[in-house]
Amino acid sequence: MSIRQEKVSKLIQKDLGEIFQQVGSDMLPGKMVSVTVVRAAPDLRMARVYVSVFPTDSSKEDLKVIKSHASELRFQLGKRIKNQLRNVPELFFYLDDSLDYAERIDELLD
């Protein structure tokens, strides 16, 4: 990953995290959404966004809700990063279940 990709990924991660803080409660009432990792494509036209939802009781449905709001989230992101990037990357959301995985391992070890 190039330095430019890393910088853009960090910028998107920071701004999307702030956007989720503002509109996340409207989208998913009673849930906390955090952006754990963003991976930008080499041409910066696409970004994979890994999100973690807490509580995790219905993560798959929550991810569907987030994906259905992807264009709105991209628009909000575009308003924030318009001075840094020429094109706003298309956002693809994935569920980051690494915390659940680590918790499951801890349970198995105990």
C-alpha positions as CSV (number, residue, x, y, z in Angstrom):
1,M,0.0,0.0,0.0
2,S,1.4,3.4,-1.0
3,I,1.8,6.3,1.4
4,R,-1.0,8.2,-0.5
5,Q,-3.3,5.2,-0.1
6,E,-2.6,5.1,3.6
7,K,-3.2,8.8,4.1
8,V,-6.5,8.7,2.2
9,S,-7.6,5.6,4.1
10,K,-6.9,7.3,7.5
11,L,-8.7,10.4,6.3
12,I,-11.8,8.4,5.3
13,Q,-11.7,6.4,8.5
14,K,-11.5,9.6,10.6
15,D,-14.3,11.4,8.7
16,L,-16.6,8.4,8.5
17,G,-16.2,7.8,12.2
18,E,-17.3,11.3,12.9
19,I,-20.2,10.9,10.4
20,F,-21.4,7.7,12.2
21,Q,-21.2,9.6,15.5
22,Q,-23.6,12.2,14.1
23,V,-26.1,10.2,12.0
24,G,-25.5,6.7,13.3
25,S,-28.1,7.0,16.0
26,D,-30.7,7.8,13.3
27,M,-29.6,4.9,11.2
28,L,-29.3,2.3,13.9
29,P,-31.0,3.4,17.1
30,G,-29.4,2.1,20.3
31,K,-26.3,0.9,18.5
32,M,-22.7,2.2,18.3
33,V,-21.0,2.0,14.9
34,S,-17.2,2.4,14.7
35,V,-15.0,2.3,11.6
36,T,-12.2,-0.1,12.3
37,V,-10.3,-0.2,9.0
38,V,-10.4,1.5,5.6
39,R,-8.5,0.1,2.6
40,A,-8.4,2.4,-0.4
41,A,-7.8,1.0,-3.9
42,P,-4.6,2.0,-5.7
43,D,-6.6,4.4,-8.0
44,L,-8.5,5.8,-4.9
45,R,-11.8,5.3,-6.6
46,M,-13.0,2.6,-4.2
47,A,-12.6,2.1,-0.5
48,R,-13.4,-1.0,1.6
49,V,-14.8,0.1,4.9
50,Y,-14.8,-2.3,7.8
51,V,-17.3,-1.4,10.6
52,S,-17.9,-2.8,14.0
53,V,-21.4,-2.6,15.5
54,F,-22.1,-2.8,19.2
55,P,-24.1,-4.5,20.6
56,T,-23.6,-7.3,18.1
57,D,-27.0,-9.1,18.5
58,S,-28.1,-8.5,14.9
59,S,-24.9,-7.5,13.0
60,K,-25.9,-8.8,9.6
61,E,-29.1,-6.8,9.6
62,D,-27.2,-3.7,10.8
63,L,-24.7,-4.1,8.0
64,K,-27.6,-4.2,5.5
65,V,-29.0,-0.9,6.9
66,I,-25.5,0.7,6.6
67,K,-25.2,-0.6,3.0
68,S,-28.6,0.9,2.2
69,H,-27.4,4.3,3.4
70,A,-24.0,4.0,1.5
71,S,-24.9,6.8,-1.0
72,E,-25.9,9.2,1.8
73,L,-22.7,8.4,3.7
74,R,-20.6,8.9,0.6
75,F,-22.3,12.3,0.0
76,Q,-21.6,13.3,3.6
77,L,-18.0,12.2,3.2
78,G,-17.7,14.1,0.0
79,K,-18.7,17.4,1.7
80,R,-15.8,16.8,4.2
81,I,-13.0,15.7,1.9
82,K,-13.8,17.8,-1.2
83,N,-10.7,19.9,-0.8
84,Q,-8.3,16.9,-0.3
85,L,-9.5,14.5,-3.1
86,R,-10.7,15.1,-6.6
87,N,-13.0,12.1,-6.6
88,V,-14.9,10.7,-3.6
89,P,-14.3,7.0,-3.5
90,E,-17.2,4.5,-3.8
91,L,-17.7,2.9,-0.4
92,F,-18.1,-0.8,0.2
93,F,-19.0,-1.8,3.7
94,Y,-18.0,-5.0,5.4
95,L,-18.5,-6.3,8.9
96,D,-15.4,-6.4,11.1
97,D,-15.9,-9.3,13.5
98,S,-12.4,-9.5,14.8
99,L,-13.5,-8.4,18.3
100,D,-16.1,-11.2,18.4
101,Y,-13.5,-13.6,17.2
102,A,-11.0,-12.6,19.9
103,E,-13.8,-12.8,22.5
104,R,-14.7,-16.4,21.3
105,I,-11.0,-17.4,21.6
106,D,-10.9,-16.1,25.1
107,E,-14.0,-18.1,26.0
108,L,-12.5,-21.2,24.6
109,L,-9.2,-20.8,26.5
110,D,-11.0,-20.3,29.8
